[in-house]
C-alpha cells in the first residue's frame, strides 16, 4: 500500500503562483510514476502532469509552460509548481502514484481556487 498526502492548495489571484506538495509513504519502492490530476466542479477528473521515477514528464496541453512537476526522491515528495494561474485552473488537485504492477493510488485532494 502507498499513502499520499497533498498540501499547498488555497486561494490565489489570477496570474499568481502556488506550489502543491504530495508526500508519499508506504511501499514506495513499487512506484513507477507519479502525477497530478484535477477535477473542477461539474467536470471529470483530468490529467495535469506526470513524472516517472526516471524523471520523464508529461503535461496536459492546457498547462504546458505554466505548470511544472518535479520529484524529490530523498524526501519521497512530488511537487506541482503552478505559475500564471487562471480562473479555469480552479479545481481540486489530486496526487496519484502508479505502481509497476499497474495499481493506482490517490490522495484525498487539495483545493486550488483562482479568483480575484
Secondary structure by P-SEA (a helix, b strand, c coil): cbbbbbcccccccccbbbbbbbbbccccccccccccccccccccccccccccccbbbbbcccccccbbbbbcccccbbbbbbcccccccccbbbbbbbcccbbbbbccbbbbbbcc
